[in-house]
Amino acid sequence: MSVSEKKRKKAFLLLMINMFVVMMGIGLVIPILPYYVESFGAGSIELGMLIALFAFMQFLLAPFWGKLSDKIGRKPLIAIGMFGFAAAEFIFAFATQMWMLYLSRMIAGTFGAAVIPTAMAYVADTTTEERRSKGMGLLGMAMALGIVFGPGIGGWLAEISLATPFLFAGIAASIAGLFSILFLPESHPAEKRKTEDTGLKTNQFQDMWQALRSPAGFLIALVFALSFGLANFQTVFGMYALERFSYNPAEVGTIVMIVGLVGAVAQGGLIGSLSKRFGDERVALGSLLLSGAGFILMGLAFNYATLILTTCLFFLGNSLLRPSVNAMISKLAGSKQGLIMGVNNSFVSLGNVAGALIAGNFFAWNMFLPFGLGAFVMFSAFAATLLWLGSRQENTEVINHEAKSH
């Protein structure tokens, strides 16, 4: 193994640790958050607002962080993001009123938006197109593992106090930020950075509109749909399990850990071979169908075993979908990896905002409504993707025919 290959693997490992810590900080609240907000006299609507507020800050700031990483490099943005996320966890730990929880989620969303798109751009900097799906899958695996172990860690540490899990996450994020400063090599050196104005002052919505009109435009819209569906699940699953089956936080945490393991295996072990064999496009189509079916079947679950099985089915589809779409986007992004990944993450966040708010309100009306809506979105996205792929193939054939005729 060459020295450069060893450095690349060490850098990937550190990136995966950072993503794990961020997602662990998010995941550890899943089994306890319904009870946590209840202690403040809140319910599903407020829970949806907390999740949406985190995502809204990511929506506002992800493109800015992405473009800034194109200008000053990936390493500083990753370190800043980790330290900011740590501060948010400490605020959550010492919260005594709901406004403090909202403030914590705003700060976490702000700095989480610096880590995720920058890490994706880092992968794009250091991989070939052929290996990019695998690289995105490794990041996805680390995120899934954070979701896996986060609920378990949160449930266990909550035995000490409700604040302890957040203190632990804040300390872990601080250490990861320090390690990033000390050991993470820069993937985007000065000679590759743009010397011209990177458009840091451009309007957020202008960037989004330009991205939608780019070759990756449809895929970015697809990212919104898949994030909308996942936010439906993440927002209401804990309360669904509590209200329909009367499960406690430990039982909910066990389910989330199991489905997270399925996601980690899918993204770490399956996505590379599936993409190589079938292509990112077919993997994305199959994943959309699987996610939609999972939503329907979750609503039909009647005991602990069937709830685990149907939830795993949904999470398998969603776990395969995200890295496939991200890899397809990165191949169309050209030299603007940081910008496109930042805008991409904004649409992830916008989908999370809409999904969380709608799911929280729908759940207050009827606990099954969020799952039906999620299924509708996934199946609609499948049909739209089929049409888009068909249109691209026709355009390619026309171009090839014209090239041959000349």
Buried (B, 14 or more C-beta within 10 A) or exposed (E): EEEEEEEBEEBBBBBBBBBBBBBBBBBBBBBBBBBBBBEEEBBBEBBBBBBBBBBBBBBBBBBBBBBBBBBBBBBBBBBBBBBBBBBBBBBBBEBEEBEBBBBBBBBBBBBBBBBBBBBBBBBBBBBEEEBBBBBBBBBBBBBBBBBBBBBBBBBBBBEEEBBBBBBBBBBBBBBBBBBBBEEBBBBBEEEEBBEEEBBEEBEBEEBBEBBBEBEBBBBBBBBBBBBBBBBBBBBBBBBBBBBBBEBEBBBBBBBBBBBBBBBBBBBBEBBBEBBBEBBBBBBBBBBBBBBBBBBBBBBEBEEBEEBBBBBBBBBBBBBBBBBBBBBBBBBBBEEBBBBBBBBBBBBBBBBBBBBBBBBBBBBBEEBBBBBBBBBBBBBEBBEBBEEBBEEEEEEEEEEEEEEEEE
